[in-house]
Amino acid sequence: KKPQAAKGTATSIVENSQGTLFVGTWGAGIQRVDPKVPYVSLITKPDNKTLPAIRNISALYTDETNNKTWVGTSGTGLHWLDQDSGQILKVQSTLPQHLIEGVHSIAQLSSGQLYVGTSQGLWQLSAEGETLAFFRHEPTNPNTIGKGYVRVIEPASDGNLWIGVGGTGLHHFNPNTGKFSAYRHESSNKESISGNYITSLLVDGDVIWV
């Protein structure tokens, strides 16, 4: 039997320690790619049957310690996938849904804390998925995160985070203080970043590629 092609538009791909790929798609949920068999579509409906099907995947992150894959969606928030059973569960939070329903990026620190970028700010959770804090733009606070979609999150070697926000530049976040430092394009400064709409980051030791 020939391998089947993944359906939908691929938006994110992660790999677990067994070499299995999980492909997030726009329109067709999650596809599982086992190295020994053809593509297999995973369940796209959460364990709670009253919730809508998960079809528009915007971000994935694999947590090898807990054998789970975090699943970010556009419109239905954050879920987690048990890699063994294929069960998908929605992460519950007391936060207003409009703050967390649009997920764009996911990252995890060595401490286990999870950081999720949404259309409204930065969501901090424990390794078990409990909400710890939410950071959103505060116009009168000079140490706030910028306004816009949190497109990308990359842990730094010092335990801090580099965060790219669509429209308001690159941000450095210190989890211990809860403060953000912004780096933005300045037309009068040739050494500033070239633009403020950040879509991808790569941390290479003490160097960050934007």
C-alpha positions as CSV (number, residue, x, y, z in Angstrom):
1,K,0.0,0.0,0.0
2,K,1.3,3.4,-1.0
3,P,1.8,6.0,1.7
4,Q,-1.1,8.5,1.9
5,A,-0.5,12.2,1.6
6,A,-1.4,14.4,4.5
7,K,-4.6,16.2,4.0
8,G,-5.0,20.0,4.4
9,T,-2.2,22.6,4.5
10,A,0.6,21.7,6.9
11,T,1.2,24.4,9.5
12,S,3.6,22.7,12.0
13,I,5.5,19.5,12.4
14,V,7.1,17.9,15.5
15,E,8.8,14.6,16.1
16,N,8.9,12.5,19.2
17,S,11.8,10.3,20.5
18,Q,10.5,7.3,18.5
19,G,10.7,9.1,15.3
20,T,7.0,9.5,14.8
21,L,6.0,12.8,13.2
22,F,2.9,14.8,14.1
23,V,1.7,17.2,11.4
24,G,-0.7,20.0,12.3
25,T,-2.8,21.0,9.3
26,W,-5.2,23.8,8.5
27,G,-8.6,22.2,7.8
28,A,-7.8,18.5,8.5
29,G,-6.7,18.3,12.1
30,I,-3.6,16.3,13.1
31,Q,-1.8,13.7,10.9
32,R,0.4,11.1,12.4
33,V,3.4,9.9,10.4
34,D,4.8,6.6,11.6
35,P,8.2,5.8,10.1
36,K,7.0,2.2,9.4
37,V,3.5,2.7,8.1
38,P,1.6,5.2,5.9
39,Y,0.2,8.5,7.2
40,V,-2.6,7.9,9.7
41,S,-5.1,10.7,10.6
42,L,-5.4,11.1,14.4
43,I,-8.7,12.0,16.1
44,T,-9.6,15.6,15.6
45,K,-12.4,15.6,18.1
46,P,-11.7,16.2,21.8
47,D,-12.5,13.5,24.4
48,N,-15.4,15.8,25.5
49,K,-17.9,15.2,22.8
50,T,-19.7,18.5,23.4
51,L,-16.6,20.4,22.1
52,P,-16.2,21.1,18.4
53,A,-13.8,19.1,16.2
54,I,-10.2,20.3,16.1
55,R,-9.4,21.1,12.5
56,N,-7.4,24.3,12.2
57,I,-4.0,23.5,13.9
58,S,-1.7,26.6,14.3
59,A,1.1,25.2,16.6
60,L,2.4,22.0,18.0
61,Y,5.0,21.2,20.7
62,T,6.1,17.8,21.9
63,D,6.8,17.3,25.7
64,E,8.9,14.1,25.8
65,T,8.9,14.1,29.6
66,N,5.2,13.6,29.8
67,N,4.8,11.9,26.5
68,K,2.3,14.5,25.2
69,T,2.0,16.9,22.4
70,W,0.5,20.3,23.0
71,V,-1.8,21.4,20.3
72,G,-2.6,25.0,19.5
73,T,-5.6,25.9,17.4
74,S,-7.2,28.9,15.8
75,G,-10.5,29.4,17.5
76,T,-10.7,26.5,20.0
77,G,-7.7,27.2,22.2
78,L,-5.1,24.8,23.6
79,H,-5.3,21.0,23.8
80,W,-3.0,18.2,24.6
81,L,-2.6,14.9,22.8
82,D,-1.6,11.7,24.5
83,Q,0.9,10.2,22.1
84,D,0.1,6.6,23.2
85,S,-3.7,6.6,23.2
86,G,-4.3,9.3,20.7
87,Q,-6.7,11.0,23.2
88,I,-7.1,14.7,22.9
89,L,-8.1,16.8,25.8
90,K,-8.8,20.6,26.0
91,V,-6.9,22.7,28.4
92,Q,-9.3,24.4,30.8
93,S,-8.7,27.8,32.2
94,T,-10.6,30.5,34.1
95,L,-9.2,33.1,31.8
96,P,-11.7,34.8,29.4
97,Q,-11.8,32.7,26.3
98,H,-11.1,35.5,23.9
99,L,-7.6,35.8,25.4
100,I,-6.7,32.2,24.8
101,E,-8.8,30.8,21.9
102,G,-6.4,31.9,19.2
103,V,-3.0,30.1,19.7
104,H,0.0,30.9,17.5
105,S,3.1,29.6,19.2
106,I,4.2,27.2,22.0
107,A,7.4,26.7,23.9
108,Q,8.6,25.1,27.1
109,L,11.4,25.9,29.5
110,S,13.6,23.3,31.2
111,S,11.6,23.9,34.4
112,G,8.6,22.5,32.6
113,Q,6.7,25.7,32.5
114,L,4.8,26.2,29.2
115,Y,4.5,29.5,27.3
116,V,1.8,29.9,24.7
117,G,1.5,32.8,22.4
118,T,-2.0,33.9,21.5
119,S,-3.6,36.7,19.5
120,Q,-3.9,38.7,22.8
121,G,-0.6,38.0,24.6
122,L,1.5,35.5,26.4
123,W,0.0,32.7,28.4
124,Q,2.0,31.0,31.1
125,L,1.1,27.4,32.3
126,S,2.5,24.7,34.4
127,A,3.7,21.4,32.9
128,E,0.3,20.0,33.8
129,G,-1.6,22.7,32.0
130,E,-2.6,24.9,34.9
131,T,-2.8,28.6,34.2
132,L,-0.1,30.5,36.1
133,A,-0.3,34.0,34.5
134,F,-1.3,35.9,31.4
135,F,0.7,38.8,30.0
136,R,-1.0,41.3,27.7
137,H,-0.1,44.7,26.4
138,E,-0.5,47.5,28.9
139,P,-0.2,51.0,27.2
140,T,1.1,52.7,30.3
141,N,3.7,50.1,31.3
142,P,7.2,50.5,29.6
143,N,8.0,46.9,30.5
144,T,5.0,45.3,28.9
145,I,4.7,43.0,25.9
146,G,3.9,44.6,22.6
147,K,0.4,44.6,21.1
148,G,-0.2,42.0,18.5
149,Y,-0.1,38.3,17.8
150,V,2.6,36.4,19.6
151,R,4.0,34.6,16.5
152,V,7.0,32.8,17.9
153,I,8.6,32.0,21.2
154,E,12.2,30.7,21.7
155,P,13.9,29.9,25.0
156,A,17.3,31.5,25.6
157,S,20.3,29.8,27.1
158,D,19.9,32.0,30.3
159,G,16.4,30.7,31.0
160,N,14.7,33.8,29.6
161,L,12.5,33.9,26.4
162,W,12.8,35.7,23.1
163,I,9.4,36.5,21.7
164,G,8.4,37.7,18.3
165,V,5.2,39.8,18.1
166,G,3.5,40.6,14.8
167,G,3.8,44.4,14.3
168,T,5.6,45.4,17.5
169,G,9.0,43.8,17.2
170,L,11.3,41.5,19.2
171,H,10.9,41.1,22.9
172,H,13.1,39.6,25.7
173,F,11.2,38.3,28.6
174,N,12.5,37.5,32.1
175,P,10.1,35.0,33.8
176,N,11.5,35.8,37.2
177,T,10.6,39.5,37.0
178,G,7.8,39.4,34.6
179,K,9.3,42.2,32.6
180,F,9.7,42.6,28.8
181,S,12.4,44.5,26.9
182,A,11.5,45.5,23.3
183,Y,13.7,45.7,20.3
184,R,12.1,47.5,17.4
185,H,13.0,49.0,14.0
186,E,14.2,52.6,14.1
187,S,14.6,54.3,10.8
188,S,17.3,56.5,12.2
189,N,19.3,53.6,13.7
190,K,21.0,51.3,11.1
191,E,21.8,48.8,13.9
192,S,18.1,48.2,14.8
193,I,16.2,45.2,13.5
194,S,15.0,45.6,9.9
195,G,11.2,45.2,10.7
196,N,8.7,44.9,13.5
197,Y,6.6,42.0,12.2
198,I,8.5,39.0,13.6
199,T,7.6,35.6,12.1
200,S,10.5,33.3,13.1
201,L,13.5,33.2,15.5
202,L,16.5,30.9,15.9
203,V,18.6,31.0,19.1
204,D,22.2,29.9,18.4
205,G,24.1,30.2,21.7
206,D,24.5,34.0,22.4
207,V,23.3,34.8,18.9
208,I,19.6,35.2,17.9
209,W,18.6,35.2,14.2
210,V,15.4,37.2,13.5
